[in-house]
Amino acid sequence: MGIARDNWGTVSPLDLTETFGLIAVGSKRSAGTWEQLGISQTAEYVDARAPIAAGQPEQREYRAQEIQNSARVGATSAILSVVTVP
């Protein structure tokens, strides 16, 4: 089972690399827009971004999508919602 983790203690399941070898990881914070965080080949992705408001918890959503031949393919994963803990 893979996990999405941030530096403030949130750990949640995000198990896609066992199905897909390479995934694009995206995130949305609070009411913001989706942004690509990076590409992952491992079952764990660490979100190292600081919170928008220093010292305050915030809601984050994560999703992933398979990459083949340098292009995103297929549907995005289910959305994983977490709340960071400073």
N, C-alpha and C positions, 0 to 999 in steps of 0.2 A: 504494500500500500504506500503510495507516495504522499507527500504532504506539501502544502503551501505554508510557508512560515514567514513571519515578520520579526523584526528585531525587538518587538515589545511583548513577546510571549505567546502570540496566537499561533496555534498549530492545528491544521485542518486537513482532511483527506483531499487529495487531488491526484488520482491514480490514472494517468493516461500514458505514461512512457512505456508501460508494459504492453500496451496495445499499439502505440505508435512510437517509432524510434526517435522522432524529432518533433517537438511541439513549440508553437509560439504561445507565450504566456501574456495575457492581457489583464488589465485591472482598471477599476473605476473607483474613485474615492468620493464618498458622500454623494452629492448630486452632480458630480463632474461627468466628463465624457470618458469613453473607453480609450486607453492608451496601451501600446505594446510595451511590456516591461523587458522582454528578452526572449531568447531561444533556449530551450533546455533539451538535453539528452539524458538527464537523470530523473529519478523519481522524486526529487525534492527541488523546490525553487525557493530561494530566500529573497523576500522583498525587503531591501535595505533602505527604502525611502523613509525619511523622517515624516512625522505627522504634519499636516497642514498647519495646525495650531499646536505649537510646542507644548508638550506635557499633557495634551488632551487626547482621550480616546477618540477614534473615528471609525466609521463603517467603511469597509472595503469589500469590493466584489472582485472575484477572479474568474477567468475562463481561459480555455486553451483551444488550440486548433492544430490539426496535423499539418506538417510541412513535408512536401515531396518536391524534389528538383527545384528548390529555392522558392516555392510558391505555396501559399496556404491552400489546402484542399478540404472539401467536406464541410460539414456543419461544425459550429463551435460546441464545446462541451456544455454541460449544465453549469449554471452560475453557482459559485461557492461564495457565500456571504460570511464575513467575519467582522468582529469589532476588536480593534487593537487596544492593548492595555499598556499605557506608558510606564 
